[in-house]
Amino acid sequence: ICYDPYQNDAMKQLGGEYMTLDEVYSHADIITLHLPLLPTTRYMINNAAIAKMKIGVTIVNVSRGAIIDTQALINGLTTGRIRAVGLD
């Protein structure tokens, strides 16, 4: 499953299933982030986003650090909503 505001036909041909961001949050066991830091993506992983995620989700951020709100991440880890995190 994947989310991108600009869907790619090659991804679909490989079996990728596009969903809304909220659907990805609620379905994915592992969420990887590959996006630029823009005003619209700054802190996109925040308390509201984390609350929509599956309990025990793993988040891997290979983008800029400010994509994730650090305090929200700590809260998610402390409560068990997030099981593991990988930060680049």
C-alpha positions in Angstrom: 0.0 0.0 0.0 1.2 3.5 -0.6 0.2 7.2 -0.6 1.4 9.8 -3.0 -0.4 12.9 -4.2 1.0 12.1 -7.7 0.2 8.5 -8.4 2.6 6.6 -10.6 1.4 4.1 -13.2 4.6 2.0 -12.8 3.8 1.5 -9.1 0.3 0.4 -9.9 1.7 -2.1 -12.5 4.0 -3.5 -9.8 1.0 -4.1 -7.6 1.1 -1.0 -5.5 -2.3 0.0 -4.1 -2.8 3.7 -3.6 -4.8 4.8 -0.5 -5.5 8.0 1.2 -3.0 9.0 3.9 -5.5 8.2 6.6 -6.0 4.8 5.1 -2.3 4.1 5.1 -2.0 5.2 8.7 -4.7 2.8 9.7 -3.6 -0.2 7.6 0.2 -0.2 7.6 2.3 -2.2 10.0 5.4 -0.3 8.7 5.4 3.3 7.5 8.4 4.6 5.6 8.7 8.3 4.8 10.3 9.4 1.5 9.4 13.0 0.9 10.8 16.5 0.9 10.5 18.9 3.8 8.0 21.6 2.7 5.7 23.8 4.7 3.0 21.3 4.0 5.0 18.3 5.2 6.6 19.8 8.3 5.5 17.8 11.3 3.1 15.7 9.2 3.7 12.9 11.7 2.2 14.6 14.7 -0.1 13.5 17.6 -3.2 13.5 15.3 -1.5 11.3 12.6 -0.1 8.9 15.2 -3.5 8.5 16.8 -4.7 7.2 13.4 -2.0 4.6 13.2 -2.2 0.9 14.0 -1.0 0.0 17.5 2.5 -1.2 17.3 3.4 0.5 14.0 7.0 0.9 13.0 8.0 4.2 11.4 11.1 4.7 9.3 12.0 8.2 8.3 14.6 8.6 5.6 13.5 12.2 5.0 14.3 15.4 6.9 13.9 15.2 10.7 11.2 17.9 10.8 8.8 15.6 9.0 8.1 14.1 12.5 7.1 16.1 15.5 9.7 14.8 18.1 7.5 15.1 21.1 4.6 13.4 19.3 7.0 10.6 18.4 8.2 10.2 22.0 4.5 10.2 23.2 3.7 7.5 20.6 6.7 5.3 21.8 5.8 5.8 25.4 2.2 4.7 25.0 3.1 1.8 22.7 1.2 3.1 19.7 4.6 3.1 18.0 6.7 -0.1 18.5 9.8 1.0 16.7 11.3 3.9 14.8 14.2 4.3 12.5 15.6 7.7 11.8 18.1 8.8 9.2 
